[in-house]
Amino acid sequence: MKTTLLTSEDYTRSPWKNGGGIFTDIAGAYRTGATSKDWESLLWRFASTPIVAPGPFSYMPGIDRLQTVIKGRGLVLKAPGQEFDEREPFTTVRFTGEMEIVTALEAGPVEVVNLMARRDAAEIDLSALKEPGERPLSAGTHLVYAVSDDCGIRLNSEEFVVPGGCTLQVELTEPSRLAFGSGVAVLASIQLIG
C-alpha cells in the first residue's frame, strides 16, 4: 500500500473542454509516453468545479463520467429523453461523455466533483462517505477527498486524518478494507483495465 496526501498546493487548474468553466484538478493519469496531458491522452481524472450558471456540458466521446454535488443543491442534468437528478448533495450520477447534457440550477450555484475515465482504460466508482463504517477496497487507485472538515479513516490497521479540502491518494496492489470514522468525504475508485 502506498499513500500520498494531496493538498490544495498540489492541485492544478484547467479549463473545461468547452471553455465554459475551470476545473480544480485533484488527481489524474495519462497515457504512458504522451507528449502532453490533454483530453486525447487522458486515462482518468478526478476534479472539482463550480457550476454557477445553466449551460451545456462538454462533448467527451469515449469518456465515462461520475458526478456528485458537494456544495449547494438543486442541480439537474437534462439530456434528450432523460434527467439526472442531483438535487440532493452527495447523490452520484453516471453518464457518458457523448450525451448532450444541459444543466438546470434550481437553487443557485453548486460545486461538484467529477470522476472521468476513458471507457477502454479504466473502471470507476464514486460514493459519499458520511457515516462511520467499513467497506472493501479492490486493488487499484482510491482517492479520499475530505469535503470541508477533517476526516478520520483507517486502512487495514493504519490510521489517517485527511485535512479538510485535502485528498488521500491510496495505491493498492491487493484488496483492503477502509474504515471511515468521521467527517464527510467523497471516495473515488479507479481500476485500470489490462
WOMOVEN-V230093 format. One record per residue. N is the residue number from 0. RES is the residue in three letters. SS is DSSP state (H for helix, E for strand, L for the rest). Layout:
n/res/ss
N/RES/SS
N/RES/SS
//
This chain:
n/res/ss
0/MET/L
1/LYS/E
2/THR/E
3/THR/E
4/LEU/E
5/LEU/E
6/THR/L
7/SER/L
8/GLU/L
9/ASP/L
10/TYR/L
11/THR/E
12/ARG/E
13/SER/E
14/PRO/E
15/TRP/L
16/LYS/L
17/ASN/L
18/GLY/L
19/GLY/L
20/GLY/L
21/ILE/E
22/PHE/E
23/THR/E
24/ASP/E
25/ILE/E
26/ALA/E
27/GLY/E
28/ALA/E
29/TYR/E
30/ARG/L
31/THR/L
32/GLY/L
33/ALA/L
34/THR/L
35/SER/L
36/LYS/L
37/ASP/L
38/TRP/L
39/GLU/L
40/SER/L
41/LEU/E
42/LEU/E
43/TRP/E
44/ARG/E
45/PHE/E
46/ALA/E
47/SER/E
48/THR/E
49/PRO/E
50/ILE/E
51/VAL/L
52/ALA/L
53/PRO/L
54/GLY/L
55/PRO/E
56/PHE/L
57/SER/L
58/TYR/L
59/MET/L
60/PRO/L
61/GLY/L
62/ILE/E
63/ASP/E
64/ARG/E
65/LEU/E
66/GLN/E
67/THR/E
68/VAL/E
69/ILE/E
70/LYS/E
71/GLY/L
72/ARG/L
73/GLY/L
74/LEU/E
75/VAL/E
76/LEU/E
77/LYS/E
78/ALA/E
79/PRO/L
80/GLY/L
81/GLN/E
82/GLU/E
83/PHE/E
84/ASP/E
85/GLU/E
86/ARG/L
87/GLU/L
88/PRO/L
89/PHE/L
90/THR/L
91/THR/L
92/VAL/E
93/ARG/E
94/PHE/E
95/THR/E
96/GLY/L
97/GLU/L
98/MET/L
99/GLU/L
100/ILE/E
101/VAL/E
102/THR/E
103/ALA/E
104/LEU/E
105/GLU/L
106/ALA/L
107/GLY/L
108/PRO/L
109/VAL/E
110/GLU/E
111/VAL/E
112/VAL/E
113/ASN/E
114/LEU/E
115/MET/E
116/ALA/E
117/ARG/E
118/ARG/L
119/ASP/L
120/ALA/L
121/ALA/E
122/GLU/E
123/ILE/E
124/ASP/E
125/LEU/E
126/SER/E
127/ALA/E
128/LEU/E
129/LYS/L
130/GLU/L
131/PRO/L
132/GLY/E
133/GLU/E
134/ARG/E
135/PRO/E
136/LEU/E
137/SER/L
138/ALA/L
139/GLY/E
140/THR/E
141/HIS/E
142/LEU/E
143/VAL/E
144/TYR/E
145/ALA/E
146/VAL/L
147/SER/L
148/ASP/L
149/ASP/L
150/CYS/E
151/GLY/E
152/ILE/E
153/ARG/E
154/LEU/E
155/ASN/L
156/SER/L
157/GLU/E
158/GLU/E
159/PHE/E
160/VAL/E
161/VAL/E
162/PRO/L
163/GLY/L
164/GLY/L
165/CYS/L
166/THR/E
167/LEU/E
168/GLN/E
169/VAL/E
170/GLU/E
171/LEU/E
172/THR/L
173/GLU/L
174/PRO/L
175/SER/E
176/ARG/E
177/LEU/E
178/ALA/E
179/PHE/E
180/GLY/E
181/SER/E
182/GLY/L
183/VAL/L
184/ALA/E
185/VAL/E
186/LEU/E
187/ALA/E
188/SER/E
189/ILE/E
190/GLN/E
191/LEU/E
192/ILE/L
193/GLY/L
//
